[in-house]
Amino acid sequence: MTPELHQKLTAWRQHLHAHPELSLQEKATAAFVQEKLTELGIPFEAGIGGHGVVATLTRGSAQARVGLRADMDALPITEDTGLAYASTTPGVMHACGHDGHTTSLLGAAALLAADTSWSGTVDFIFQPAEEGFGGSRAMVAAGLFERFPMDRVFGFHNWPGLDAGTIAVHDGVVMASGGRVTITIEGHAGHAGMPHLTRDPVMAAGHLIVALQSIVSRSVDPLDTAVLSLCAIEGGTAPNQIAGKVVIRGTLRHHRSDVKDILLARIGEICAGIATSFDVKVTPDIVMGVGVTTNTPEEAGFARMAADKVRAPVRRDLAPSMAGEDFAFYLHHRPGAFVWIGNGPLRDGAELHGPRYNFNDAILPVASSWMAEVAKTALAAN
């Protein structure tokens, strides 16, 4: 990684940061990726699973094939960084670092294109719609592994709170499986001064929220891990009318399928109990995500070897996160590893999905070099 390449990547990353696009809308981001791949002389195919792009480099005669993946979408969050290159799209920002992931993968492509020491094929996967919209599933459904028959797949996520440039490699579980929770409570609207003529979904919602919070504390083994967060509630339009309907939205997370079964069963039972208690209709709707992100042993070993080769500090002692990552869906089809690369100190409001978050451009050389090196390490192993 030369200073010149680092400077170029920094400019690319800051351009992407200033022009974020939501999941399923990454048209300009994909066009930017294609433009830079063209400049690098790397062939690609576009429009895979939406706005997905896959570029391919082949050297020598080796038959081994490795995939490297980065995500491209942003979040519906209003930026509060004050940066010169802050988001120019109202209400949308790169609050999770996908701008840095995309740039890092372009950097890895540049490094491998200039390196004649390896043999095999590397596929560079630029994925849309990671933030809960099934981008990995869409790319697989579009024939990702049939059209680009890679043997293994690797990726990373920047990690605020971990020393900048440190690479964390987990043996086994890395990140949680998640599900989207929507609970609709339907009652009978009426005058707030005559509540006896109504069936109040707001009161039922209050009791339901409290009751649901007992699931993790009382139904899940304390030695297990689970999260049930209820994050949004919608209901009512006037201060003197009891509403007819309330909708509660949130998320659940787990590391083991047995825990998922407990969560789903107890949500259903508690909703039924609240419905009976308050004479309302309670309908839970839970859509599960792509599963637990779990590194396979050999590929985790390649990830550590690559970190050593780029002289990055390695951590193996970090606990898995309860955040979710749709890279997991690739791991249903191919062995692989997903690592964290430290983004530097954690600041208030600058955590992942925070309004003051910003990807640390100083880690671009480590991220790009690690991605290039893990591809070479896995190819050489074959």
Residue pairs with C-beta under 8 A, 6 or more apart in sequence:
1 107
1 111
1 364
1 365
1 368
1 369
5 107
5 110
5 111
6 364
6 365
9 103
9 104
9 106
9 107
9 361
9 364
9 368
10 361
10 364
12 32
12 36
12 103
12 106
13 99
13 100
13 103
13 359
13 361
13 364
14 85
14 361
15 32
15 85
16 29
16 32
16 94
16 99
16 102
16 103
17 83
17 85
17 86
17 87
17 93
17 94
17 99
17 358
17 359
18 85
18 86
18 87
18 88
19 28
19 29
19 32
19 87
19 88
19 89
20 74
20 75
20 87
20 89
20 92
20 93
20 94
20 99
21 27
21 28
21 29
21 72
21 73
21 74
21 89
21 92
22 73
22 74
22 75
22 76
22 92
23 73
23 128
23 129
23 130
23 131
23 132
23 133
23 135
24 50
24 51
24 73
24 128
24 129
24 133
25 51
25 73
26 50
26 51
26 72
26 73
26 128
26 129
27 51
29 51
29 72
29 73
29 102
30 46
30 51
30 52
30 53
30 72
30 126
30 128
33 53
33 72
33 102
33 106
33 126
34 44
34 46
34 53
36 106
37 43
37 44
37 53
37 55
37 106
37 109
37 124
40 106
40 109
40 110
40 113
41 113
42 55
42 56
42 57
42 109
42 113
42 124
43 55
43 56
44 53
44 54
44 55
44 56
44 124
45 53
45 54
45 147
46 52
46 53
48 54
48 139
48 142
48 143
48 144
48 147
49 127
49 128
49 135
49 137
49 138
49 139
49 140
49 141
49 142
49 144
50 128
50 129
50 135
50 138
50 139
51 72
51 128
51 129
52 125
52 126
52 127
52 128
52 135
52 138
52 139
52 142
52 144
53 126
54 123
54 124
54 125
54 126
54 144
54 147
54 148
55 109
55 123
55 124
55 126
56 121
56 122
56 123
56 124
56 148
57 109
57 112
57 113
57 121
57 122
57 124
58 120
58 121
58 122
59 116
59 118
59 119
59 120
60 118
60 119
60 120
61 119
62 119
62 120
62 379
62 382
63 120
63 382
64 119
64 120
64 121
64 151
64 378
64 379
64 381
64 382
65 120
65 121
65 122
65 123
65 148
65 149
65 150
65 151
65 379
66 120
66 121
66 122
66 123
66 150
66 151
66 152
66 153
66 154
66 374
66 375
66 378
66 379
67 122
67 123
67 124
67 125
67 148
67 150
67 152
67 153
67 154
67 330
67 334
67 336
68 105
68 108
68 122
68 123
68 124
68 125
68 153
68 154
68 155
68 371
68 374
68 375
69 105
69 125
69 126
69 127
69 153
69 154
69 155
69 327
69 330
70 98
70 101
70 102
70 104
70 105
70 124
70 125
70 126
70 127
70 155
71 98
71 101
71 102
71 127
71 128
71 130
71 135
72 98
72 101
72 102
72 126
72 127
72 128
72 130
73 98
73 128
73 129
73 130
73 131
73 133
73 135
74 87
74 89
74 92
74 93
74 94
74 95
74 96
74 98
74 99
74 131
75 92
75 93
75 94
75 95
75 96
75 131
75 353
76 91
76 92
77 91
77 92
77 93
77 95
77 353
77 355
78 90
78 91
78 93
78 355
79 86
79 87
79 93
79 95
79 355
80 349
80 355
80 356
81 355
81 356
81 357
81 358
83 358
86 93
87 93
87 94
93 355
93 357
94 100
94 359
95 352
95 353
95 354
95 355
95 357
96 131
96 352
96 353
96 357
97 157
97 158
97 343
97 352
97 357
97 359
98 130
99 359
100 158
100 359
100 360
100 361
100 363
100 364
100 367
101 155
101 156
101 157
101 158
101 367
102 126
103 364
104 156
104 364
104 367
104 368
104 371
105 124
105 125
105 126
105 368
105 371
106 368
107 364
107 365
107 367
107 368
107 369
107 371
107 372
108 124
108 368
108 369
108 371
108 372
108 375
109 124
110 368
111 368
111 369
111 372
112 118
112 122
112 372
112 375
112 376
115 372
115 376
117 376
118 375
118 376
118 379
118 380
119 379
120 379
120 382
121 150
122 375
122 379
123 148
123 150
125 139
125 144
125 153
127 135
127 136
127 139
128 135
128 138
129 135
129 138
130 136
130 325
130 326
132 180
132 289
132 326
134 290
134 326
135 326
136 290
136 326
136 327
136 328
136 329
136 330
137 290
137 326
137 329
140 329
140 330
140 333
145 333
145 334
150 334
151 334
151 335
151 378
151 382
152 299
152 302
152 334
152 335
152 336
152 378
153 327
153 330
153 331
153 334
153 335
153 336
154 299
154 302
154 303
154 336
154 337
154 338
154 339
154 371
154 374
154 375
154 378
155 327
155 330
155 336
155 338
155 339
156 167
156 338
156 339
156 340
156 341
156 367
156 370
156 371
157 325
157 338
157 339
157 340
157 341
158 340
158 341
158 342
158 343
158 359
158 360
158 363
158 367
159 168
159 340
159 341
159 342
159 343
160 343
160 344
160 345
160 346
160 347
160 350
160 351
160 352
160 357
161 342
161 343
161 345
161 346
161 351
162 168
162 315
162 318
162 340
162 341
162 342
162 343
162 344
163 313
163 342
163 344
164 342
164 343
164 344
164 360
164 362
164 363
165 312
165 313
165 341
165 342
165 362
165 363
165 366
166 312
166 313
166 314
166 315
166 341
166 342
167 303
167 307
167 312
167 313
167 314
167 315
167 339
167 340
167 341
167 342
167 366
167 370
168 314
168 315
168 316
168 318
168 339
168 340
168 341
168 342
169 295
169 300
169 303
169 304
169 307
169 314
169 315
169 316
169 337
169 339
170 295
170 300
170 316
170 318
170 320
170 339
171 295
171 297
171 300
171 316
172 294
172 295
172 320
173 255
173 292
173 293
173 294
173 295
173 320
174 293
174 294
174 295
174 320
174 321
174 325
174 338
174 339
174 340
175 292
175 293
175 320
175 321
175 322
175 323
175 324
175 325
175 328
175 338
176 225
176 227
176 253
176 254
176 255
176 292
176 293
176 320
176 321
176 322
176 323
176 324
177 253
177 254
177 255
177 260
177 288
177 289
177 290
177 291
177 292
177 324
177 328
178 251
178 252
178 253
178 288
178 289
178 324
179 251
179 252
179 253
179 260
179 286
179 287
179 288
179 289
180 249
180 250
180 251
180 286
180 287
180 289
181 228
181 230
181 248
181 249
181 250
181 251
181 252
181 267
181 284
181 285
181 286
182 247
182 248
182 249
182 284
182 285
182 286
182 287
183 208
183 247
183 248
183 249
183 271
183 282
183 283
183 284
183 285
184 245
184 246
184 247
184 281
184 282
184 283
184 285
185 201
185 204
185 205
185 208
185 235
185 245
185 246
185 247
185 248
185 274
185 280
185 281
185 282
185 283
186 201
186 244
186 245
186 280
186 281
186 282
186 283
187 198
187 199
187 200
187 201
187 204
187 242
187 243
187 244
187 245
187 246
187 278
187 279
187 280
187 281
188 197
188 198
188 199
188 244
189 198
189 241
189 242
189 243
189 244
190 197
190 198
190 241
190 242
191 197
191 198
191 240
191 241
191 242
192 239
192 240
192 241
192 242
193 240
195 242
198 242
199 278
199 279
199 280
200 242
200 243
200 278
200 280
201 235
201 243
201 244
201 245
201 246
201 278
201 280
202 235
202 236
202 242
202 243
202 246
203 278
204 246
204 274
204 275
204 277
204 278
204 280
204 282
205 233
205 235
205 246
205 248
207 274
207 277
207 278
208 248
208 270
208 271
208 274
208 282
209 230
209 233
209 248
211 270
211 273
211 274
212 228
212 230
212 267
212 270
213 228
213 230
214 270
215 226
215 228
215 262
215 263
215 266
215 267
215 270
216 226
216 227
216 228
219 262
219 263
219 266
220 226
220 259
220 262
220 263
221 259
224 255
224 256
224 259
225 253
225 254
225 255
225 259
225 320
225 322
226 252
226 253
226 254
226 259
226 262
226 263
227 251
227 252
227 253
227 254
227 322
228 250
228 251
228 252
228 253
228 263
228 267
229 250
229 251
229 252
230 248
230 249
230 250
231 249
231 250
231 251
232 248
232 249
232 250
233 246
233 247
233 248
233 249
234 246
234 247
234 249
235 243
235 245
235 246
235 247
236 242
236 243
236 246
237 243
252 260
252 263
252 267
252 286
253 322
253 323
253 324
254 260
254 263
254 292
255 292
255 320
256 292
260 288
264 286
267 284
267 286
268 284
271 282
271 283
271 284
272 282
274 280
274 282
275 281
275 282
289 324
289 326
289 328
290 324
290 326
290 328
290 329
290 332
291 328
291 329
291 331
291 332
292 328
293 324
293 325
293 327
293 328
293 331
293 338
294 328
294 331
295 303
295 331
295 336
295 337
295 338
296 331
296 335
296 336
296 337
298 335
298 381
299 335
299 336
299 337
299 378
300 337
302 337
302 374
302 377
302 378
302 381
303 337
303 339
303 374
304 314
304 316
305 374
305 377
306 370
306 373
306 374
306 376
306 377
307 313
307 314
307 339
307 370
308 314
309 373
309 377
310 366
310 369
310 370
310 373
312 341
312 366
312 370
318 340
323 352
325 338
327 336
327 338
330 336
331 338
337 374
339 370
341 363
341 366
341 367
341 370
342 363
343 359
343 360
343 363
344 360
344 362
344 363
347 356
348 356
349 355
349 356
349 357
350 356
350 357
350 358
351 357
